[in-house]
Amino acid sequence: MVDQMRADYVDHFKGDWSAGLKRLLSKGAWFRRATYPYLTTVTCAGHATVSSGAFPNSHGVFQNAWWDRAAHRVMTCTEDPDAQDVGYNTSVRGGDSGYRLLIPSFADEMRSQPTSSRFR
């Protein structure tokens, strides 16, 4: 998935690509007229939809940030008061996670499967 890139940039820049994006364009799926059957295509809602296979009305992530009634403030879709981000030679406050998802992600489902059922 490519995020935050205008669709017309694919045609404009494809001659400059030599590896990953070129392979994605030649061997991957590209939908010029893709649509989403929900309010907006903001980053958080889109990533949650792709990672869970469900729409926002099921997974619960509908915007990048919203008013959290319990916290009495606006919180981002990944902001997690119980998580700690990893810093690189610097101190980090707070953390992010997918805890706001109301359903398991694809990765969660894969982790929950017995080891014997996984690909080798």
N, C-alpha and C positions, 0 to 999 in steps of 0.2 A: 504494500500500500504506500502510495506517495501522498503526503499531506502538504497542504499550503503551496501548491504549485498550480498555476492557471493551466487549463487544458490546452490552450493555444501554444504554450511553451513547448509541448511535446514536439509538434511539427517544427517550431522555430529552432530548437536546440538539438534535435535528434542527430544531426550531422556531427555534433561535437562529442557525442557519447561513444565510448570505446569498450566498455565492459558491462557493469551491472545494469545500468538503466537501458543500455542498448539491448542486452539479453532479455530484460523484462519486456521491452517493447516488441522484440521479434518472437519471443517464445511464451510470453505471458498473456494474460487476458487484459484487454483495454476496452473500456466501454465509453464511447464518445457521448452517449446520451443517457448516462446513468442518472437515476433519480432515487430519492429516498422518500418513503411514505410517512415522514414525520416533519415536525415544525421547521427545524433549521439543521444545517449540516455543520455545526460547530465541532471543533476537534474532539472534545470529550464524548459527546453523544455518538459521533462516528466511530471513534476507537472502541467505545464500549459495545457498540453494535457489532463491529467486526470481531472483537475478541470473545463475545458471548454467543453470537448467532441469533440474538433476540433484539427486538426494537425497544426504544426508550420506555414505553409504557410497561414493559416487563422487567428490564434491567435497572430502571430508575435514574439513569443519568441522562438528563435532558438539556443541560446547558454546561458551559465551562465553569460557572460559579452561580450560586444561589443563596438566598437567605436561609440560614440554618436556625430554626426556631429554638432548639435546645441550647445552642451556643450564643444566640442573640447577636449574630453578625453574619456577614457574607463569607462563605467558605468556598474554596475551589473544589472541583470535582474529585481531585486526588488528595486533598488535604486531610491528614489523619492525625488527630491529637495523640494517638498511642504509638505512632511509628517514628522512627528516627532515620533520617536520610544519612547517607555516607558522604563525608566531605573529603576533598583532596587537599591535604595540607592546610586546612582551614576548619574552623568550628562551624557547625551547622545547627540551626534551630529548627525544630519541627520535623515533620516527615510527610511522606506521601505514600499512598497505597491504593489498591482497588477496593477498599473496604466498603465503599458506598454502593458497589454493585449489589443489587438485590438477589441476583442469581449467580451460580458459578460460571466462571469463564471457561473457555475451551481448555486452557492450561490447567485450571483447577480440576476439571473432569479427567484430563489425562493423568494428573498426579494421583487421583483417587483410584485409578485402576490397578489391579494386581500386576506386579512386575512381570509375571508370566504372560500377560496379554499384550505387552508392549512390543513394538518392532525392535528388531536387533540389527 
